[in-house]
C-alpha cells in the first residue's frame, strides 16, 4: 500500500479536525506541522502523533519534501502559500475561504492550474454523509423529479457583546460574514444536489451592531434545471435543537412524488405523496466535525491522488460557487435579481 507524506500549515481553531482525520487515513503520514507559536502546536503534535514542528512554512516544505501540503490558514495567506507550493511541484489541499476576494481566488486557481500539480479546496459540506445519501436518493428517483429545496439555519452564536469570541473571534471583523464564511458551503452543496445556478435574489442584513459583516441572509436560487432553492440563515437567533453544529439546520427537498427531510440530529425521512413520513436508515456518526465530513473530504483527496480521478471541488469547479457568491452580494446591493 502506497503511503503519501504530508505536512500541515496552521494550528488554528479548525486544524485539529484535519490533523485528527489524517490520522485515520492509512495511506497518509503527517510528518510535520508549521505554526509561529510552538507552545500552541505542541499539544496538537502530541495528540495526533506529528513528530516535527517548524516556525517557517517554506523551510518545512523544502526540508520535508512532502507529497502534499494541507494549508489550514486564514484566506489572506493562501495566494502566497499556494504559489510557493505550486512552484515546488507539490499537490495541495487548501482551506476555504479560498481568498479574500473573487479576483484573488481566480489568481490562485489560474496559477496552480498552470503547474503540473493537483489542487483541491477543502470544501467539506457536500461530503457530509446526509448530503451524499440525499444525492443517492435523488439519483434513484425516490421522490421523482426535484422541484424545490430549502434550508433553514439558526446558530445563536452571534448575538450580544461576546459574539464569536469564544470560538472564532476574527468573524467579528469580516466585512462579509454569513455568506462569505458559511453560505459558500451551501452554495456548493446546492450545486452538488441541483446543478448550476442561473439566477439569485438576495436580502442581507446585519443584526448585531458589534460585528462588521452581515449575519442574516435570505437567498433565492434559480437553477438551470428549473429547480428553485432557498437559503434562510442567521447566526443571531437560536435553534430549538441541542446540537446546532451537527447539521447546522434543517433541509427540505421536494419532488413531484414526495419529499426528503433532514433534521438537526442527522435523521433523514422520506414522505411520498399520500403516505406517512418514514425514517430512512443510513449510517452517520457524530464524530470529528459535522458528521465526520472532514475525514470524508480528505479521504476523497487521497483517493483521487492515488487514482488520478478528478477532484469534486477542484479550482475551476470552486470558482463556479464563488461566482454565485459574488452574485449574491451584488443582488443584495442592487436589490434586484442577478444572472450568473
Steps between C-alpha positions, in 0.01 A plus 500: 500500500644835394537760776491871422701735721328823595568816699257749651520878523294642786387423855183708525146416608415262215839329458449226764211361297731465202800356684274249677347390169841452335587257778213271394603480135750211476651625173622825662765602751524858626871549568498865611287804573575870496380768738665819624429403862659167595323495837166502321612227261653259755173365650373438148821327397481271801131423456519421129849348484667771290878471558638834375419869538616792287460874549566573131258326264731542201782328686267217595396437140858512369638280777217243520444462124141385554264341248231750599445810712188575707454878525290579811555874529293820455396591143733799469802262519387258228629675187858510625490146637327340202741672261804376693371144532408489130851620409640204693288264290305372803131409517288689753167531678410855604247610760208728412432789467746465214585872495372836627366591153377321191782656296765360735333159504507495120866600508573197721301264279656630180854479639481148644312390189808586296718264704522122482339447841166399655300764691177476700311742723411354841127542443360236736125576504405292196689212665272494803349154498139618491564693177671201342195292596254762374687505167462121473129522576451772239694299240278200579191712436355426845294824503482542124640808334609764754339843467582685826748485787529723804741516793435677830802580719511657847825497700444731799873573536490851359298712742628721784829672575684165521398379154748252343778574752515154666541309172584721201549865606630605156142464372423832668722694257404325175343763268306209349393229740211257475508447122879527463586272791207254512261566214769393252466148647132493413553651157739217421268239652197636314702473176596142594134408545322711237753605236612844390340820625348732240379791714500620862295751695638585845412702807779548755495671838723569802317416823781545754655852501830380653604314183605632159325268255155357433365229732155451341422380148206392291603385153288366216680284243372417153678201347546412134283188548198712599555421868456770765712511817470714811755566775360659817784557746607711791757464775312731737187307598520164672403150385261272689710184470794408727793477255483779238850425372410146389286565191495881548129501432208325336458419131189429292528358147172471308431306183195422291453171688588597858754660732828430679566668835827543689462569873747664738609165644592360158183299449369470145136429424308433180134590459340392174183673388201354682725304739628548855849636564746214556856508628768402249780297658858583405831521684613829653690572819566803714880492505766754400301776325143498364454132427873434443500699176862610546611137485276436198641805319861405567426137410371627164820704454725202564290258293515736202875556542553125488252428219553812289125573501368856497441682829140610555608837642799576283590859419283560190200331661538708815512822301147417381383507863690824562336658195161424657622650829599821323160515332334468841682807633430695182131408518477621861678824407284568194180366660420301187551152350840436344577258218806277540 
